[in-house]
Amino acid sequence: MGQQHNYLKRTLTACLCLLLLPGSGCGKKKEKRADEVLSGDPYFDAEIHELKIPTDETKEIRNLLFDSVSFSGKQIRIVYDLSYVPPKKYDIFSEGHIYNRAGTAVFDLKGNMLSNENTSLRTSDAASATSYDKDGNLAELHERYGSGGRTFQIRIIDSGGQEIRKVDLKAPAELRETYFWDFKCLPDGGFLLEGPDATRELAEFAFDASGKYLFTISPQERNIRSSVFLYEGKPYVLTGAMGSLSSLEVNEIDMTNGAIKKGQPIKAGLELSGIQEGEDGLYFTTGNGISRLDITTGEAEEILNWNQTDVNREMIQMAKSYPVNKDEINVLVTYSYSETGRDTCYIIHLTRASTNPHAGKKILRMAGTGIRPEIYGLIYEYNADRNNPARIETVDYLIDYDSDNTSGLSVTDKIYLDMMEGNSPDILLSFGEMGKFANADLLLDLNPYVDGEMGLTRSEYFDNIFRACEINGKLYAAPLCFWLSGYLADMDRLDIKRNWTLEDLEKVSGSLPPDALLMSPSECSELLWRFMGYDLSPYMDSKTKDVKFSCDEMMRIMSIAKKYGQVEGGTEVPLPSSRALLIEPDYRGVYGYTLKNDEPGPFEEDMYRDRKYALIPYYMGSLSEYAFFSSLSGDAYRLVGSPTSHGTGVTASVPYAMAITKSTKYPKEAWEVVRGFFTENAQKTLLGKMSVESASFPIRKSVFQEENEDVVKRIGRAYEAWKEDRLENASGMQDYIYFPAREGIAEELFEIAEEVRCVIHVDDDIADVIDEETSGYFAGSRSAEDVLQNIDRRVRQIVQER
């Protein structure tokens, strides 16, 4: 639907490309879903241990960052950098080692620390890569620089930290400028080092146990696509067609001459970096779970689905699995917390249980596209409570569906058809903007549940947004959070209200000075949707299936969109940014502005600072960014709605909403789950885990107000600290300019949210028709009458066939 419609489609496609490789998922035969957990259902017990780096509790930690985390099968090795906040006055040369340290910590699989070697600073002799030999000894690759280029040495260290031997690698001259980022110890004592070849393609470089260079493994017909892994003592790699991620094969390396043997095509989708060796085969980790790869057939067998264990899937977003066999799996989880500057690491030991402890519970399936980690966290809390009557299992359609798209259908079309055929989850997540799903054949009306005995108190929420989400008086999807959409308007130059009209637009456009620009460049198709208010209800009735796009109002909207828009290429190319975000807890999410840039510009912030346009389109989910742009303009910019025929005002977009499917056997239990996402604690969880860049506003009023008031306080603290030159300890942000928040900005946002009367609903099928047909009008090749008659005909057919 114009720019937003196409953006949603591009985002969905991009996510699919990232998460899937061809050959996975949809071709699988659909199995009849279970409604209750049975005692014989697969389940893995989980034992979780945090790997804690010792710190000085008398000092305040600034950063604890992990350079590398490696797993040997029996031990975990963490190379880290630790820094404390120094006093305002200290000698960095004589006291720097007190506040800045580096170290290497080794832990067993129970999380017990075995050793912790500290150094004052990271030395140039630090290992550039690590591996483990067949006896479980640590192998470190060390590089040194000299006049003749790099020299390389591998040191073998036992579990007690004692050096067993050193191997100087006799690299030929052409390899002495090569950067090796990984290596593998071979069973015969030799080594395969990984790095770029002369053409900068991934290659393997072989050395024997004495360090003698043997050969370079760099196939000419195919590209190496993975690190080396061992299977039955032999080295293998994954290869792909030249310049493509398709046509993957698993190939044995011939260690007599470095040739890549003819491979077995892989029929399973897998993560290229996730191949691991187990006692009984090769394994890889996906968003769904862990599978075993049969390299003789190229087929994969899932041995664990993440629904089969009680591990918080919020954790395993950053996990790497190390299966021992199909019944015992170690999972290493590393968190990198940018907000706190502290990395953490956990080892999870999974073992197959003889019986499922959740036997007898009802199964509720919750499905969505690109389920966020914090959602998984709340699901984990529900499942962890043994008193709850059901167990939630999740399905992420972006992972579960095929990416080869042999059917020619989009992901949303596949989901829609599956649901029409009765293959539905119990709870549908994140489809609040997908208008085609909002019908009584697929989803339950949630209004009776909201107003029922176990319902919600509407006054505690932005009930106006609940109401705006209704279709013909029925609430098919309840919004968890929302964005605000409209324009940033220069109120010093425009005399308009938030709910202004197209008539107002025509008036103000003629009142601007000759050198003033009305709005930033936008394509006609984008303006069409904005001027329609993203609302199709005036032109179609889902009850009667009547369609009336061919009318004077639509002709007028199209005419004005053409007048102010550009046919194509009108929307400005995204500019680089000259702002930065503070991550320290006291100032978290506060933006600073700098004039010191390495790039020549122009920058995105220039148009706000210079007030280049009277109107700038804006989507907002954070008070922090809104306050920043407003301050940058000298408090000239305010959020207003897009001008529409009837003065719609600021609209809302709902990135996350929850729906209950009509086919569920457990509507009461499903509603209890949905209701849990609207509690104060859940709303704070959803808010607190989202980054500022992708933030959205909570639907619960108290959390909305509390968060925005806290943002204003953080902005104020950053401004005061900047004035007093106290930000030198805040990630080096002292070169940036900080602004105070405009007085009353939090109250203004609350008022805007309460005024919302329209929510964006995207019906891809209908939006595609409108975009396709109106493109001819905007290009000047077709009349408005002809275009609208075609839209009526095509949309009527879509609506009547549903």
KAQUI-V462696 format. One record per residue. N is the residue number from 1. SS is DSSP state (h for helix, s for strand, l for the rest). Layout:
N:SS ; N:SS
//
This chain:
1:l ; 2:h ; 3:h ; 4:h ; 5:h ; 6:h ; 7:h ; 8:h ; 9:h ; 10:h ; 11:h ; 12:h ; 13:h ; 14:h ; 15:h ; 16:h ; 17:h ; 18:h ; 19:h ; 20:l ; 21:l ; 22:l ; 23:l ; 24:l ; 25:l ; 26:l ; 27:l ; 28:l ; 29:l ; 30:l ; 31:l ; 32:l ; 33:l ; 34:l ; 35:l ; 36:s ; 37:l ; 38:l ; 39:l ; 40:l ; 41:l ; 42:l ; 43:l ; 44:s ; 45:s ; 46:s ; 47:s ; 48:s ; 49:s ; 50:s ; 51:l ; 52:l ; 53:l ; 54:l ; 55:l ; 56:l ; 57:l ; 58:l ; 59:l ; 60:l ; 61:s ; 62:s ; 63:s ; 64:s ; 65:s ; 66:s ; 67:s ; 68:s ; 69:s ; 70:s ; 71:s ; 72:l ; 73:l ; 74:l ; 75:s ; 76:s ; 77:s ; 78:s ; 79:s ; 80:s ; 81:s ; 82:s ; 83:s ; 84:s ; 85:l ; 86:l ; 87:l ; 88:l ; 89:l ; 90:l ; 91:l ; 92:h ; 93:h ; 94:h ; 95:h ; 96:h ; 97:h ; 98:h ; 99:h ; 100:s ; 101:s ; 102:s ; 103:s ; 104:s ; 105:s ; 106:s ; 107:s ; 108:s ; 109:l ; 110:l ; 111:l ; 112:l ; 113:s ; 114:s ; 115:s ; 116:s ; 117:s ; 118:s ; 119:s ; 120:l ; 121:l ; 122:l ; 123:l ; 124:l ; 125:l ; 126:l ; 127:l ; 128:l ; 129:s ; 130:s ; 131:s ; 132:s ; 133:l ; 134:l ; 135:l ; 136:l ; 137:l ; 138:s ; 139:s ; 140:s ; 141:s ; 142:s ; 143:s ; 144:s ; 145:s ; 146:s ; 147:l ; 148:l ; 149:s ; 150:s ; 151:s ; 152:s ; 153:s ; 154:s ; 155:s ; 156:s ; 157:s ; 158:l ; 159:l ; 160:l ; 161:l ; 162:l ; 163:s ; 164:s ; 165:s ; 166:s ; 167:s ; 168:s ; 169:s ; 170:s ; 171:l ; 172:l ; 173:h ; 174:h ; 175:h ; 176:l ; 177:l ; 178:l ; 179:l ; 180:s ; 181:s ; 182:s ; 183:s ; 184:s ; 185:s ; 186:l ; 187:l ; 188:l ; 189:l ; 190:l ; 191:s ; 192:s ; 193:s ; 194:s ; 195:s ; 196:s ; 197:l ; 198:l ; 199:l ; 200:l ; 201:l ; 202:s ; 203:s ; 204:s ; 205:s ; 206:s ; 207:s ; 208:l ; 209:l ; 210:l ; 211:l ; 212:s ; 213:s ; 214:s ; 215:s ; 216:s ; 217:s ; 218:l ; 219:l ; 220:l ; 221:l ; 222:s ; 223:s ; 224:s ; 225:l ; 226:l ; 227:l ; 228:l ; 229:s ; 230:s ; 231:s ; 232:l ; 233:l ; 234:s ; 235:s ; 236:s ; 237:s ; 238:s ; 239:s ; 240:s ; 241:s ; 242:l ; 243:l ; 244:l ; 245:l ; 246:l ; 247:l ; 248:l ; 249:s ; 250:s ; 251:s ; 252:s ; 253:s ; 254:s ; 255:l ; 256:l ; 257:l ; 258:l ; 259:s ; 260:s ; 261:l ; 262:l ; 263:l ; 264:s ; 265:s ; 266:l ; 267:l ; 268:l ; 269:l ; 270:l ; 271:l ; 272:h ; 273:h ; 274:h ; 275:l ; 276:s ; 277:s ; 278:s ; 279:l ; 280:l ; 281:s ; 282:s ; 283:s ; 284:s ; 285:s ; 286:l ; 287:l ; 288:l ; 289:s ; 290:s ; 291:s ; 292:s ; 293:s ; 294:s ; 295:l ; 296:l ; 297:l ; 298:l ; 299:s ; 300:s ; 301:s ; 302:s ; 303:s ; 304:s ; 305:s ; 306:h ; 307:h ; 308:h ; 309:s ; 310:l ; 311:l ; 312:l ; 313:l ; 314:l ; 315:l ; 316:h ; 317:h ; 318:h ; 319:s ; 320:s ; 321:s ; 322:s ; 323:s ; 324:s ; 325:s ; 326:l ; 327:l ; 328:s ; 329:s ; 330:s ; 331:s ; 332:s ; 333:s ; 334:s ; 335:s ; 336:s ; 337:s ; 338:l ; 339:l ; 340:l ; 341:l ; 342:s ; 343:s ; 344:s ; 345:s ; 346:s ; 347:s ; 348:s ; 349:s ; 350:s ; 351:s ; 352:s ; 353:l ; 354:l ; 355:l ; 356:l ; 357:l ; 358:l ; 359:l ; 360:l ; 361:l ; 362:s ; 363:s ; 364:s ; 365:s ; 366:s ; 367:s ; 368:s ; 369:l ; 370:l ; 371:l ; 372:l ; 373:h ; 374:h ; 375:h ; 376:h ; 377:h ; 378:h ; 379:h ; 380:h ; 381:h ; 382:h ; 383:h ; 384:h ; 385:l ; 386:l ; 387:l ; 388:l ; 389:l ; 390:s ; 391:s ; 392:s ; 393:s ; 394:s ; 395:s ; 396:s ; 397:h ; 398:h ; 399:h ; 400:h ; 401:l ; 402:l ; 403:l ; 404:l ; 405:l ; 406:l ; 407:l ; 408:l ; 409:l ; 410:l ; 411:h ; 412:h ; 413:h ; 414:h ; 415:h ; 416:h ; 417:h ; 418:h ; 419:h ; 420:h ; 421:l ; 422:l ; 423:l ; 424:l ; 425:l ; 426:l ; 427:s ; 428:s ; 429:s ; 430:l ; 431:l ; 432:l ; 433:l ; 434:s ; 435:h ; 436:h ; 437:h ; 438:l ; 439:l ; 440:l ; 441:l ; 442:l ; 443:s ; 444:l ; 445:l ; 446:l ; 447:h ; 448:h ; 449:h ; 450:h ; 451:l ; 452:l ; 453:l ; 454:l ; 455:l ; 456:l ; 457:l ; 458:h ; 459:h ; 460:h ; 461:s ; 462:l ; 463:h ; 464:h ; 465:h ; 466:h ; 467:h ; 468:h ; 469:l ; 470:l ; 471:s ; 472:l ; 473:l ; 474:s ; 475:l ; 476:l ; 477:l ; 478:s ; 479:s ; 480:l ; 481:s ; 482:s ; 483:s ; 484:s ; 485:s ; 486:s ; 487:s ; 488:s ; 489:s ; 490:s ; 491:l ; 492:l ; 493:l ; 494:l ; 495:l ; 496:l ; 497:l ; 498:l ; 499:l ; 500:l ; 501:s ; 502:h ; 503:h ; 504:h ; 505:h ; 506:h ; 507:h ; 508:h ; 509:h ; 510:l ; 511:l ; 512:l ; 513:l ; 514:l ; 515:l ; 516:l ; 517:s ; 518:s ; 519:s ; 520:l ; 521:l ; 522:l ; 523:s ; 524:h ; 525:h ; 526:h ; 527:h ; 528:h ; 529:h ; 530:h ; 531:h ; 532:h ; 533:l ; 534:l ; 535:l ; 536:l ; 537:l ; 538:l ; 539:l ; 540:s ; 541:s ; 542:l ; 543:l ; 544:l ; 545:l ; 546:s ; 547:s ; 548:l ; 549:l ; 550:l ; 551:l ; 552:h ; 553:h ; 554:h ; 555:h ; 556:h ; 557:h ; 558:h ; 559:h ; 560:h ; 561:h ; 562:h ; 563:h ; 564:h ; 565:l ; 566:s ; 567:l ; 568:l ; 569:l ; 570:l ; 571:l ; 572:l ; 573:l ; 574:l ; 575:l ; 576:s ; 577:l ; 578:l ; 579:s ; 580:s ; 581:s ; 582:l ; 583:l ; 584:l ; 585:h ; 586:h ; 587:h ; 588:l ; 589:l ; 590:l ; 591:s ; 592:s ; 593:s ; 594:l ; 595:l ; 596:l ; 597:l ; 598:l ; 599:l ; 600:l ; 601:l ; 602:l ; 603:s ; 604:h ; 605:h ; 606:h ; 607:h ; 608:h ; 609:h ; 610:l ; 611:l ; 612:l ; 613:s ; 614:s ; 615:s ; 616:s ; 617:s ; 618:s ; 619:s ; 620:s ; 621:l ; 622:l ; 623:h ; 624:h ; 625:h ; 626:h ; 627:h ; 628:h ; 629:h ; 630:h ; 631:h ; 632:h ; 633:l ; 634:l ; 635:l ; 636:l ; 637:s ; 638:s ; 639:s ; 640:s ; 641:l ; 642:s ; 643:l ; 644:s ; 645:l ; 646:l ; 647:l ; 648:l ; 649:s ; 650:l ; 651:s ; 652:s ; 653:s ; 654:l ; 655:l ; 656:l ; 657:s ; 658:s ; 659:s ; 660:s ; 661:s ; 662:l ; 663:l ; 664:l ; 665:l ; 666:l ; 667:h ; 668:h ; 669:h ; 670:h ; 671:h ; 672:h ; 673:h ; 674:h ; 675:h ; 676:h ; 677:l ; 678:l ; 679:l ; 680:h ; 681:h ; 682:h ; 683:h ; 684:h ; 685:h ; 686:h ; 687:h ; 688:h ; 689:l ; 690:l ; 691:l ; 692:h ; 693:h ; 694:h ; 695:l ; 696:l ; 697:s ; 698:s ; 699:l ; 700:s ; 701:h ; 702:h ; 703:h ; 704:h ; 705:h ; 706:h ; 707:h ; 708:h ; 709:h ; 710:h ; 711:h ; 712:h ; 713:h ; 714:h ; 715:h ; 716:h ; 717:h ; 718:h ; 719:h ; 720:h ; 721:h ; 722:h ; 723:h ; 724:l ; 725:l ; 726:l ; 727:h ; 728:h ; 729:h ; 730:l ; 731:l ; 732:l ; 733:h ; 734:h ; 735:h ; 736:l ; 737:s ; 738:l ; 739:l ; 740:l ; 741:l ; 742:l ; 743:l ; 744:l ; 745:h ; 746:h ; 747:h ; 748:h ; 749:h ; 750:h ; 751:h ; 752:h ; 753:h ; 754:h ; 755:h ; 756:l ; 757:l ; 758:l ; 759:s ; 760:l ; 761:l ; 762:s ; 763:l ; 764:h ; 765:h ; 766:h ; 767:h ; 768:h ; 769:h ; 770:h ; 771:h ; 772:h ; 773:h ; 774:h ; 775:h ; 776:h ; 777:h ; 778:h ; 779:l ; 780:l ; 781:l ; 782:l ; 783:l ; 784:h ; 785:h ; 786:h ; 787:h ; 788:h ; 789:h ; 790:h ; 791:h ; 792:h ; 793:h ; 794:h ; 795:h ; 796:h ; 797:h ; 798:h ; 799:h ; 800:h ; 801:h ; 802:l
//
